[in-house]
Amino acid sequence: VVAQGFVSRRDPGAPNPVAAGARCALTPERDLVCTFMVQSKLGTNDFTPMIARSTDGGSTWSDEHPIWPELEGRSSLFCSVSRAPSGELFVYGISTPIDAPGESFWSEATQGLKQNDLVWARSRDGGRTWSAPTAIPMPIPGSAEAPGPLCVTRRGRWLACYAPYNTFDTGTRVDRGQVVALASNDQGRTWRHGSMLRFAEPDSGGAEAWVVELADGRLLGTSWHMNLGDGSDYPNAYALSPDGGDTWLPTRSTGIRGQSTALAALPDGRALFVYNQRKHAPVGVRVAVVRPAPDDFGVEADEVVWRAATATQTGGSTEHGAWTDFAFGEPAITLLPDGTLLLVLWCIQPDGSGIAYVKLRRRTP
């Protein structure tokens, strides 16, 4: 650990004291931008996407502001930033209409998300201005849980993934046993879809899915894999695509029993797999270095990089059904030009709440 601090420290007494979903990207001028959402409390349908900027490699952050101030109070947006090989920045995620202030986006009765839309937007000036959110047609019935960013491949294909969720409508049948992959060859004008991950275990589903392009051109997709019956976790799932997302090899276990997942490709063909560990000590965020093959995730190292003082706000259950009580989550990691790594996550901890960062130096073999 080289340094740690906060991208955005949230005041418990402020209107939007909770932050979530931090992701970072490097701009063409080598600034870092961090996107995240603020909301009144966990579970409330009032996400406002924010962006902050660092000009010193992530040590200090400034210019925090909403991406689309004109949409505040009308749409609840959860979006994640990524950088294309061209240097353009994208955000991808979900948009949910706000019908009543303070409403929840979650239904305990259906275990579902309020019906939402998938959206993307682009910035051609390093994140200073953004296009309006553009909708992606929902390919199958259900709502979308889509905290991972858009992946633009070196050949120009756009790829995104999401976990299908029940809606508030008890009559809507949703195929939850998969993570859906979306692909566009024409910069978002048209999309096709298929299953990035398909779970063999009955009554199971995904969440917090992610997709990246590896150095050799293969695609790697990962997901939290949840037992929807008893609330337990299966090992995180992964799959590879050898052909740019046209097809996906069979879904396999990573062998890692974590929760939320995030990925970053390394120049040598390996990848960083970042995940939460709430259920087994030491509680916190871990990073694994992996060299994935079709039938073996290839874990070469797996270490704690951020330790939580508490896994939940009340000391209660850490099962995914108690997610509104979680005290940290949704980590993401970015490889910086000097070879260091920047980890970001949201936290509600005794020493501070908001978007935390940890700057890491990789150990040389």
HELIX and SHEET records of a PDB file:
HELIX    1   1 PRO A   69  LEU A   71  5                                   3    
HELIX    2   2 HIS A  320  ASP A  325  5                                   6    
SHEET    1   A 4 ALA A   3  ARG A   9  0                                        
SHEET    2   A 4 GLY A 352  ARG A 361 -1                                        
SHEET    3   A 4 THR A 340  GLN A 349 -1                                        
SHEET    4   A 4 PHE A 328  LEU A 335 -1                                        
SHEET    1   B 4 VAL A  18  LEU A  26  0                                        
SHEET    2   B 4 LEU A  32  GLN A  39 -1                                        
SHEET    3   B 4 THR A  48  SER A  54 -1                                        
SHEET    4   B 4 SER A  62  PRO A  66 -1                                        
SHEET    1   C 4 SER A  75  ARG A  83  0                                        
SHEET    2   C 4 LEU A  89  PRO A  97 -1                                        
SHEET    3   C 4 ASP A 117  SER A 123 -1                                        
SHEET    4   C 4 THR A 134  ILE A 136 -1                                        
SHEET    1   D 2 TRP A 106  SER A 107  0                                        
SHEET    2   D 2 GLY A 112  LEU A 113 -1                                        
SHEET    1   E 3 SER A 143  GLU A 145  0                                        
SHEET    2   E 3 TRP A 158  TYR A 165 -1                                        
SHEET    3   E 3 CYS A 151  VAL A 152 -1                                        
SHEET    1   F 4 SER A 143  GLU A 145  0                                        
SHEET    2   F 4 TRP A 158  TYR A 165 -1                                        
SHEET    3   F 4 GLN A 178  SER A 184 -1                                        
SHEET    4   F 4 ARG A 192  ARG A 198 -1                                        
SHEET    1   G 4 SER A 204  GLU A 213  0                                        
SHEET    2   G 4 LEU A 219  ASN A 227 -1                                        
SHEET    3   G 4 ASP A 233  SER A 241 -1                                        
SHEET    4   G 4 ARG A 252  SER A 253 -1                                        
SHEET    1   H 4 THR A 261  ALA A 265  0                                        
SHEET    2   H 4 ALA A 271  GLN A 277 -1                                        
SHEET    3   H 4 GLY A 284  VAL A 290 -1                                        
SHEET    4   H 4 VAL A 299  ARG A 307 -1                                        
END                                                                             
